[in-house]
């Protein structure tokens, strides 16, 4: 998977996650804070990885 497709995947996952948290909040599902926190950490790690990969490629050029 190249960098461009990885960034698109991360963007899509972030949008889907945000929309699903919003729907769960509107439906007043219990323990949504735990789901949001865990998902946020996972997405944060994914974006950090994307930044690391982008940084390595920019330095190599």
N, C-alpha and C positions, 0 to 999 in steps of 0.2 A: 504494500500500500504506500503510495507516494504521499508527500506532505500535503498537497492540495486536497486530495480525497480524505485524508485524515482530518484536516481542518473542517471540511464540509460535514463529515460525520459527527465531529464534536459539536458543531453548531446545531445540527439537527437534534442530537441528543439533549443539548441544553434547552432548546425550544420545547421539545416533548416533555422534558422533566418539569420545566416551568409551568406548562399548561396543565400537566397532570396534578401538580401541587395545587394550582389554582382551583381546579375542579374538585379535588378532595376537600379543600378549604370551604368551598361553596356548599358542598354536601355535608359539611360539619362532621367529617370522619374523625374519630378519636385517634390520638397519638400521631398526628400529622407532623408534629415537631421532630420526632425521631426520624421519620421517613425523610423529611426535608434536610435534616442535618447529615444523615448518612449519604444521601444522594448528592448533597452539596460537596461533601468531602471527596467523593468519588469523581465528580465532575471537575473539581478543583485540581485533583491529581492528573486527570486527563489533559486539562488545559496547561498545566505545568509541564507535562511531557511534550505537548505540542510546542511550547515555547522553547524548551531545551533542544528539540530537534531542529527548529527553525534557527536557533542561535548557532548551532554547530554548522549548519549549511551556509549561513551567512559568513562565518569566519573562514570557512574553507575556500570561499570564492575569491 
